[in-house]
């Protein structure tokens, strides 16, 4: 179930907003320029499914995003709890960073937590199956897949080289609750 919790950046114990309502999540994120939409991930995704099969299953949605937003490259990222490098991959994005291009994810299975740091607040966004999130370029954020990850997401890029993490050096992520799904 998708959810948002918003905190002041200096008080991770006192939520300012909590909601599981898609329209409230979208409105809160729209205020900081982040796109959030509920789509229908209604095709079955099975463990070990080939990325090309997943992209073919969602071809209409992918084409629509490419046409409306100008994305040129698409891939699929999946993570499972039995992946031998899950801890390394989790740790890689737990520190605050930016990218020089949008970070676009359509979750077709499972879930993961985005933390967006903007305008003195931290927006903790649980993205799950059916969620599309587009984090604008240069937005400070981090991502937590949890200790037992399970997700499959379609990623879209204007330029995959622009998706390199540029770490800010801020330790803010260490002060906020981790995703323990």
N, C-alpha and C positions, 0 to 999 in steps of 0.2 A: 504494500500500500504506500503510495507516494505521500510525502509529508514535508513540511517546512517548519523549522524552528529558527527564529531570528533572535540574536543576542546583541547587546552592546559589545564592542570589541574588548572592553575592559571588565566584562562581567559574564563569564560563561555559566554562571549558576542561576541567573535570573532571565528566563525567556521573555522577550517582548511580544512575541507572536508565536503561536503554534497552530497548525492547521493540517488537515488531510484533504481539504477541499481543493480540487484542481483549479477552480477559478480564483480562489484566494492565493494559492501558490503562484499562479501565473501573474496575478496583479502585483504581489509583493516583488517578484523577480523583474517584472517589466519596469518597475520603478528604478532599477539599477541597470537597465538595458539588456537583461538576460531573457531570452525566449524560452518559454516552457509551454508545452502543449501535450495533451493526452491524445494519443493515436490509438489505433487498434492493431496490436501485435497478435493477429489471430491465426497465424500459421504455426504449426507445431515445429518446435526446435528440439532436436534430440541431441544427447551428448555425443560429441565427436562429429557432428554434422559438418560437412564441408562448407567453408565460407562462401564459395561460389553458389552453392545451393541456397544459402540464406539470402545472399544478395539477389538471386533470381526470384525468390519467394516475395521479396519486398521491392521488386523492380519499379513498380508504379510510384511508390513513395520516394524512392531514391531519385527517380527522374524528376519528380515534382520539385524536390529540394534543389537538385542541380539547376533546373531551369529558373527557379525563383531566386536562388541565392548565389548562383554562379560557381558552385562547387564542381571540381573537376576530377577528384580522386575519391574512391570509396574503398573501405575495407571492413573487416569484421574482427572484433577483439572479443575473446572469450577467456574466462578464467573459472577454474573449478577448485574445490577444496583439496583434491588429490594431486594438484599440479606440484611437481617437485620444487619449483622456484616461487611458489605463491608468496612466501614471506619477503623475498627480495623484491618482487614486483609491487607488493603492498607498500614496502618502505620507500620505494622509488618516488612515489607521488604524495607522501604524507607531509612534506614540507611545502610551505607557501611558495608559489611560483606563478609565472605568467607564460603565455605563448604569444608569438607575433602574429598568429592568425586565430580565428574562431575555433573553439573546441565544441564540436557538434556530435552528439550521441543520441541514437534512437535505441532504447533498451527493448530488445525483443524477447529477453528472458532474464530472470534473476533481478538483482538490485545492487546498487552502490551509492555511496554518499559523497556529494559535492559540498564543499565548504567555500563560500564566496565571501571575500573580505572587501567591503565597499562602504564608503561614506560613514566610517566609524562603527560599522556593524558587521557581524558575521551571520551569513544566511546558510544554515545547514539544510541541505535539500536531499532527501532520500528519493532517489530515482529508481523506479521499478519498471517491470514489463509494461509497455504501452507509453512510456514517457519519452518525449523528445526534449532535450535541453541543448541550448546553444549559448555558450559562454563567450562573450565578445573578446577579441584580441586584447591583450594587455590587462585583462581583469585578474587581480590577484586572487588566487584560489588554491585549494588542495583537494585531493581525492582519496577516499578510503574505501577499499573493496572489502574490508573486514577480515577477521582471522580465518574464516572458512568461506572464501569467496565462491560465488556462483552467479555469473552474469554473462550475457552475450549482448553486445551492442554493435550497431552499424555506425561507423565513423565516416564523416565526410570532411574533405579538405579542399582548400583552394591551392595549397602548396604544402605537401607533406613535410618538406624541410622546415617550414615555419612552425611546426608543431614541437619543436625542441623546447624542453622546460628551462626557463630562465629563473633560477631560484633567487628569492629576494633577500635571504639571510635573516628574515624576521622569524622569531620562534613562536609566533602566535598559535600555530597549529598544535603545539605541545600543551597549550592551556585549555583546549576545547575537548569535549568528550569524543572518544574514538567510536567508530562504527563497529558494533559487536554483534552483528547479525549472525 
